[in-house]
Amino acid sequence: MSNPKMIAMNTPAISAGSPEFKRTNRALFFGGFSTFALLYCVQPLLPLFGHEFSLTPAQASLALSISTGALAVSLLVSSVVSDRFGRKPIMGAAMFIGAVMTLLSAFASNFGQLLVIRALLGLGLGGMPAIAMAYLSEEIEPASLGLSMGLYISGSAFGGMLGRMITSVLSDFLDWRWALGVMGMAGLLSAMEFWRSLPVSRRFRPGKGGLAGLTSGMRQHFGDDGLPWLFALAFLLMGCFISAYNYIGFRLLDAPFSLRQSVVGGISLLYLLGIFSSVWAGRMADKFGRRGVLWLVLSVMFAGLLLTLSGSLVLIVGGMALYTFGFFASHSIASSWVGRRARAPQALASALYLFFYYMGSSVVGWLCGVVWAHRGWNGVVVLLGCLLAGALLIALRLRNLTPIATPPAAALAT
């Protein structure tokens, strides 16, 4: 009888330019779009939640932090499940659950209900991000993985931008409930297109499930010389990025700027830079290597943060532009590095990266709310600057990382 694992290993990877490559990238673009749009569409609504439910900025930020925290925990479980039962069904279910929960959040009668629904949304969406990274690492040829991962992250950037824009404009002229209802419908349409386009896994190899698979996989990945540093980098990157966008809205709504909600939401157009930079960084990493590019794009992010200390609206927006460019470029490089370096179970390696990624969003996002209450934007920038300095040190440490040997039968590791 044929061995399914050997068949999967000998199945050719999807090559650039093929119909399957285009279908995969289209599907994962919609997957990234839906995940980020549904997860972060509440970010520009945080001041509105604070006003309607009489909350402090730190309390209002829980509408986002509880989702990312629940998603971080869900990632570990879903990665083990997908290693046992496959990639596409789990990802499709995650997108559907996220869309339904977003629709339900439009009918929350109090902030407590909203938090419960947003927590369930995070638990449901956990079946998408890490598994998407594992799917690409398994199915796409190594030479094109950076490009595919960049396209997936560009979909995330587009979703983050459009989700914030839609909720900002609709909440300004209609109501935040209408805004979330529209986002839920968009999520359902994205889930349908994802399921229609994504090819079934051809190189997937079932692994050990349950607690034994989780613990043995974690021991393996944390024993690697490079992966723990990449996990720490994920925590710092996402924590810094989301925190800046969480509280820049509060700053621009207050004096001396006193901008309208829809105008403040327009800052999300900067995510267009993320769409470009994630693909560009993927190409640069494939061409010049991740070691030489990562610390440069992190430096761009750090410079952008410092510019936001200015009292000029033009310089603040310019600083956020550099910050956004540097973040998506850094995330594209780091996430594809995990996919190329990790041994089986690949989905767990991706899940661990994203566990720290979203925990950074929750922990640093909440902590910045406390700092904002006492020191305002300047205090937030000082905290984020210290964290980004740590990320730069990690990037410089990774320049000396020894590449792992590639066994003859494996095509996924480098």
C-alpha positions as CSV (number, residue, x, y, z in Angstrom):
1,M,0.0,0.0,0.0
2,S,1.3,3.5,-0.8
3,N,2.5,5.6,2.0
4,P,0.5,9.0,2.1
5,K,3.5,10.8,3.6
6,M,5.8,9.7,0.8
7,I,3.2,10.6,-1.8
8,A,2.9,14.1,-0.3
9,M,6.7,14.5,-0.2
10,N,7.1,13.6,-3.8
11,T,4.2,15.7,-5.1
12,P,5.6,18.8,-6.9
13,A,5.2,22.1,-5.2
14,I,3.2,24.8,-6.7
15,S,5.4,26.9,-9.0
16,A,5.2,30.6,-9.8
17,G,3.1,31.5,-12.8
18,S,1.0,28.3,-12.7
19,P,-2.9,28.5,-12.5
20,E,-2.7,26.9,-9.0
21,F,-0.2,29.6,-7.9
22,K,-2.6,32.3,-9.0
23,R,-5.6,30.6,-7.3
24,T,-3.7,30.0,-4.1
25,N,-2.5,33.6,-3.9
26,R,-6.1,34.9,-4.7
27,A,-7.6,32.7,-2.0
28,L,-5.0,33.6,0.7
29,F,-5.3,37.3,-0.2
30,F,-9.0,37.0,0.7
31,G,-8.1,35.0,3.8
32,G,-5.7,37.7,5.0
33,F,-8.2,40.4,4.1
34,S,-11.0,38.9,6.1
35,T,-9.0,38.0,9.1
36,F,-7.5,41.5,9.5
37,A,-10.7,43.3,8.5
38,L,-12.9,41.5,11.0
39,L,-10.3,41.5,13.8
40,Y,-9.4,45.2,13.6
41,C,-12.5,46.9,12.2
42,V,-13.3,48.0,15.8
43,Q,-10.0,49.9,16.2
44,P,-11.3,53.2,15.0
45,L,-14.5,52.7,17.0
46,L,-12.7,52.6,20.4
47,P,-13.4,56.3,21.1
48,L,-17.1,55.7,20.3
49,F,-17.3,52.7,22.6
50,G,-15.7,54.8,25.3
51,H,-18.3,57.6,24.8
52,E,-21.4,55.3,24.5
53,F,-20.5,52.9,27.4
54,S,-18.6,55.4,29.6
55,L,-15.2,53.8,29.4
56,T,-11.6,54.9,29.8
57,P,-9.3,54.4,26.7
58,A,-7.7,51.4,28.3
59,Q,-11.2,49.8,29.0
60,A,-12.4,50.6,25.5
61,S,-9.3,49.0,24.0
62,L,-10.5,45.6,25.5
63,A,-12.8,45.3,22.5
64,L,-9.7,44.7,20.4
65,S,-7.4,43.2,23.0
66,I,-9.8,40.4,24.1
67,S,-10.2,39.3,20.5
68,T,-6.4,39.2,19.8
69,G,-5.8,37.4,23.1
70,A,-8.5,34.8,22.4
71,L,-7.1,34.4,18.9
72,A,-3.6,33.8,20.3
73,V,-4.8,30.9,22.4
74,S,-6.9,29.5,19.6
75,L,-4.0,29.4,17.2
76,L,-2.2,26.7,19.2
77,V,-5.3,24.4,19.3
78,S,-6.2,25.0,15.7
79,S,-2.6,24.3,14.5
80,V,-2.7,20.8,16.2
81,V,-6.1,20.1,14.8
82,S,-5.1,21.1,11.2
83,D,-1.9,18.9,11.5
84,R,-4.2,16.0,12.1
85,F,-7.2,16.8,9.8
86,G,-6.0,19.1,7.1
87,R,-5.7,22.8,6.2
88,K,-8.5,24.0,4.0
89,P,-11.5,22.9,6.1
90,I,-10.2,24.6,9.2
91,M,-9.4,27.8,7.4
92,G,-12.8,28.0,5.8
93,A,-14.6,27.4,9.0
94,A,-12.6,30.1,10.7
95,M,-13.5,32.7,8.1
96,F,-17.2,31.8,8.4
97,I,-17.3,32.0,12.2
98,G,-15.5,35.3,12.1
99,A,-18.1,36.8,9.8
100,V,-21.0,35.5,11.8
101,M,-19.6,36.8,15.1
102,T,-19.0,40.3,13.5
103,L,-22.7,40.3,12.4
104,L,-23.8,39.4,15.9
105,S,-21.6,42.1,17.5
106,A,-23.7,44.7,15.7
107,F,-26.6,43.7,18.0
108,A,-24.8,43.8,21.4
109,S,-26.9,45.6,23.9
110,N,-24.0,46.4,26.3
111,F,-20.2,46.4,26.4
112,G,-20.1,43.1,28.3
113,Q,-22.0,41.3,25.5
114,L,-19.7,43.0,22.9
115,L,-16.7,41.6,24.7
116,V,-18.1,38.1,24.8
117,I,-18.8,38.1,21.1
118,R,-15.5,39.6,20.3
119,A,-13.8,36.9,22.3
120,L,-15.7,34.2,20.4
121,L,-14.6,36.0,17.2
122,G,-11.0,35.7,18.2
123,L,-11.4,32.0,19.1
124,G,-13.0,31.3,15.7
125,L,-10.5,33.3,13.6
126,G,-7.6,31.3,15.2
127,G,-8.1,28.7,12.5
128,M,-6.9,31.0,9.8
129,P,-3.5,32.8,10.2
130,A,-1.1,30.1,11.3
131,I,-2.6,27.5,9.1
132,A,-2.4,29.8,6.1
133,M,1.3,30.2,6.7
134,A,1.7,26.5,7.1
135,Y,-0.3,25.8,3.9
136,L,1.9,28.2,1.9
137,S,5.1,26.7,3.4
138,E,4.0,23.2,2.3
139,E,2.4,23.9,-1.1
140,I,4.5,26.7,-2.6
141,E,8.0,26.1,-4.0
142,P,10.7,27.5,-1.7
143,A,12.0,30.0,-4.3
144,S,8.6,31.7,-4.5
145,L,7.5,31.4,-0.8
146,G,8.6,35.0,0.1
147,L,6.4,36.4,-2.7
148,S,3.4,34.3,-1.7
149,M,3.8,35.1,1.9
150,G,4.1,38.8,1.0
151,L,0.9,38.6,-1.1
152,Y,-0.9,37.0,1.8
153,I,0.3,39.7,4.2
154,S,-0.7,42.4,1.6
155,G,-4.2,41.0,1.8
156,S,-4.0,41.4,5.5
157,A,-2.9,45.0,5.1
158,F,-5.7,45.7,2.6
159,G,-8.2,44.1,5.0
160,G,-6.9,46.2,7.9
161,M,-7.1,49.3,5.9
162,L,-10.5,48.8,4.3
163,G,-12.1,47.5,7.6
164,R,-11.0,50.6,9.4
165,M,-12.0,52.9,6.6
166,I,-15.5,51.4,6.3
167,T,-16.3,51.4,10.0
168,S,-14.9,55.0,10.4
169,V,-17.0,56.4,7.6
170,L,-20.2,54.5,8.4
171,S,-20.0,55.1,12.2
172,D,-19.5,58.9,11.4
173,F,-22.6,59.2,9.2
174,L,-24.8,56.3,10.4
175,D,-23.9,54.2,13.5
176,W,-21.2,51.8,14.7
177,R,-23.7,49.0,14.6
178,W,-24.3,49.5,10.9
179,A,-20.6,49.6,10.3
180,L,-20.1,46.2,12.0
181,G,-23.0,44.7,10.1
182,V,-21.5,45.7,6.8
183,M,-18.2,44.2,7.8
184,G,-19.9,40.9,8.7
185,M,-21.5,40.7,5.3
186,A,-18.1,41.4,3.6
187,G,-16.6,38.6,5.7
188,L,-19.2,36.1,4.5
189,L,-18.5,37.0,0.8
190,S,-14.7,36.7,1.4
191,A,-15.2,33.2,3.0
192,M,-17.2,32.1,-0.1
193,E,-14.5,33.3,-2.5
194,F,-11.7,31.7,-0.4
195,W,-13.4,28.3,-0.4
196,R,-14.0,28.5,-4.2
197,S,-10.5,29.5,-5.1
198,L,-8.1,27.6,-2.7
199,P,-6.7,24.3,-4.2
200,V,-6.9,21.3,-1.9
201,S,-3.7,20.5,-0.1
202,R,-1.5,18.1,-2.1
203,R,1.7,18.1,0.1
204,F,0.0,17.9,3.5
205,R,1.3,15.1,5.7
206,P,-0.9,14.3,8.8
207,G,1.0,14.6,12.1
208,K,0.5,13.7,15.7
209,G,-2.5,15.3,17.3
210,G,-3.5,16.0,20.8
211,L,-1.4,17.2,23.7
212,A,1.5,14.9,22.8
213,G,1.8,16.5,19.4
214,L,1.6,19.9,20.9
215,T,4.2,19.4,23.6
216,S,6.7,17.5,21.3
217,G,6.3,20.2,18.6
218,M,6.9,23.0,21.1
219,R,10.0,21.4,22.4
220,Q,11.4,21.1,18.9
221,H,10.6,24.6,17.9
222,F,11.9,26.3,21.1
223,G,15.0,24.2,20.8
224,D,15.9,25.8,17.5
225,D,18.5,28.5,17.5
226,G,16.4,31.0,15.5
227,L,12.7,30.4,16.0
228,P,12.4,31.6,19.6
229,W,14.0,34.9,18.5
230,L,11.5,35.2,15.7
231,F,8.7,34.5,18.2
232,A,9.9,37.3,20.4
233,L,10.2,39.6,17.4
234,A,6.6,38.9,16.5
235,F,5.5,39.9,20.0
236,L,7.3,43.2,19.8
237,L,6.4,44.0,16.2
238,M,2.6,43.6,16.5
239,G,2.5,45.1,20.0
240,C,4.1,48.2,18.8
241,F,2.2,48.5,15.5
242,I,-1.3,48.0,16.9
243,S,-0.7,50.2,19.9
244,A,0.3,53.1,17.7
245,Y,-2.9,52.8,15.7
246,N,-5.0,52.3,18.8
247,Y,-4.0,55.6,20.4
248,I,-3.2,57.8,17.4
249,G,-7.0,58.1,16.9
250,F,-7.5,59.4,20.5
251,R,-4.7,62.0,19.8
252,L,-6.1,63.2,16.5
253,L,-9.7,63.4,17.8
254,D,-8.5,65.6,20.8
255,A,-7.3,69.2,20.6
256,P,-5.4,70.8,19.0
257,F,-6.3,68.6,15.9
258,S,-10.0,67.9,16.8
259,L,-10.5,65.9,13.5
260,R,-13.8,64.1,12.6
261,Q,-14.1,60.4,13.1
262,S,-14.2,59.7,9.3
263,V,-11.1,61.9,8.8
264,V,-9.2,60.1,11.5
265,G,-10.2,56.8,9.9
266,G,-8.6,58.0,6.7
267,I,-5.2,57.4,8.3
268,S,-5.9,53.7,7.5
269,L,-5.2,54.5,3.9
270,L,-1.6,54.2,4.9
271,Y,-2.1,50.5,4.9
272,L,-1.8,50.8,1.1
273,L,1.9,51.2,1.9
274,G,1.8,47.9,3.8
275,I,0.3,46.2,0.7
276,F,3.3,47.3,-1.3
277,S,6.0,46.9,1.3
278,S,5.1,43.3,2.3
279,V,5.4,42.2,-1.3
280,W,8.5,44.2,-1.9
281,A,10.1,42.9,1.2
282,G,9.3,39.3,0.2
283,R,11.0,39.8,-3.1
284,M,14.0,41.5,-1.4
285,A,14.3,38.7,1.1
286,D,14.2,36.0,-1.6
287,K,16.9,37.9,-3.5
288,F,19.2,39.3,-0.9
289,G,18.4,37.2,2.2
290,R,16.4,37.9,5.3
291,R,19.4,38.6,7.5
292,G,20.4,41.7,5.4
293,V,17.0,43.2,5.0
294,L,15.1,42.8,8.3
295,W,17.1,45.2,10.4
296,L,16.9,47.9,7.7
297,V,13.1,47.9,7.5
298,L,12.9,47.8,11.3
299,S,15.0,51.0,11.3
300,V,12.5,52.6,9.0
301,M,9.7,51.7,11.5
302,F,11.7,53.2,14.3
303,A,12.3,56.5,12.4
304,G,8.6,56.8,11.6
305,L,7.7,56.4,15.3
306,L,10.0,59.3,16.2
307,L,8.4,61.6,13.6
308,T,5.0,61.2,15.3
309,L,6.3,63.3,18.2
310,S,6.0,66.4,16.0
311,G,3.1,68.8,16.5
312,S,2.7,69.0,12.8
313,L,-0.2,66.9,11.3
314,V,1.8,66.5,8.1
315,L,4.8,65.1,9.9
316,I,2.6,62.8,12.1
317,V,1.0,61.3,9.0
318,G,4.4,61.0,7.4
319,G,5.7,59.2,10.5
320,M,2.8,56.8,10.5
321,A,3.4,56.1,6.8
322,L,7.1,55.1,7.5
323,Y,5.9,53.2,10.6
324,T,3.4,51.2,8.5
325,F,5.8,50.5,5.7
326,G,8.4,49.2,8.1
327,F,6.0,47.1,10.0
328,F,4.5,45.1,7.1
329,A,8.0,44.7,5.5
330,S,9.3,43.3,8.8
331,H,6.4,41.0,9.4
332,S,6.6,39.7,5.8
333,I,10.3,38.8,6.3
334,A,9.9,37.3,9.8
335,S,6.9,35.2,9.0
336,S,8.3,33.7,5.8
337,W,11.5,33.0,7.7
338,V,9.5,30.9,10.2
339,G,7.9,29.0,7.3
340,R,11.2,28.2,5.7
341,R,13.1,27.4,8.9
342,A,10.6,25.3,10.8
343,R,10.5,21.5,10.7
344,A,7.3,19.5,11.0
345,P,4.9,20.3,12.6
346,Q,5.0,23.5,10.4
347,A,1.5,24.7,11.4
348,L,2.6,24.7,15.1
349,A,5.7,26.8,14.3
350,S,3.5,29.3,12.5
351,A,0.9,29.2,15.4
352,L,3.7,30.0,17.9
353,Y,4.9,32.9,15.9
354,L,1.3,34.3,15.7
355,F,0.6,33.4,19.3
356,F,3.3,35.8,20.3
357,Y,2.3,38.2,17.6
358,Y,-1.3,38.6,18.8
359,M,-0.3,38.4,22.5
360,G,1.8,41.4,21.8
361,S,-1.2,43.2,20.4
362,S,-3.2,42.4,23.6
363,V,-0.5,43.0,26.2
364,V,1.2,46.0,24.7
365,G,-2.0,47.5,23.5
366,W,-3.5,47.4,27.0
367,L,-0.3,48.6,28.6
368,C,-0.1,51.6,26.2
369,G,-3.6,52.5,27.4
370,V,-2.4,52.8,30.9
371,V,0.6,54.9,29.8
372,W,-1.7,57.1,27.6
373,A,-3.8,57.9,30.7
374,H,-0.8,59.2,32.6
375,R,1.7,60.5,30.0
376,G,-0.3,60.9,26.7
377,W,1.2,60.3,23.3
378,N,4.7,61.2,24.3
379,G,4.7,58.4,26.9
380,V,3.3,55.9,24.4
381,V,6.1,56.8,22.0
382,V,8.8,56.3,24.7
383,L,7.4,52.8,25.6
384,L,7.1,51.8,21.9
385,G,10.6,53.1,21.2
386,C,12.1,50.9,23.9
387,L,10.3,47.9,22.5
388,L,11.4,48.6,19.0
389,A,14.9,49.0,20.1
390,G,14.6,45.5,21.5
391,A,13.3,44.3,18.1
392,L,16.3,45.9,16.4
393,L,18.7,44.0,18.7
394,I,17.0,40.8,17.8
395,A,17.2,41.5,14.1
396,L,21.0,42.1,14.5
397,R,21.3,38.9,16.5
398,L,19.6,37.0,13.7
399,R,22.2,38.2,11.2
400,N,24.6,35.6,12.7
401,L,22.0,32.8,12.7
402,T,23.4,29.6,11.2
403,P,21.2,28.1,8.5
404,I,19.8,24.7,9.2
405,A,20.7,21.8,7.0
406,T,18.2,20.7,4.4
407,P,17.6,16.9,4.4
408,P,17.3,15.4,0.9
409,A,13.6,14.4,1.4
410,A,12.5,17.7,2.7
411,A,11.7,20.7,0.5
412,L,10.2,23.0,3.2
413,A,13.1,23.9,5.5
414,T,16.3,26.0,4.8
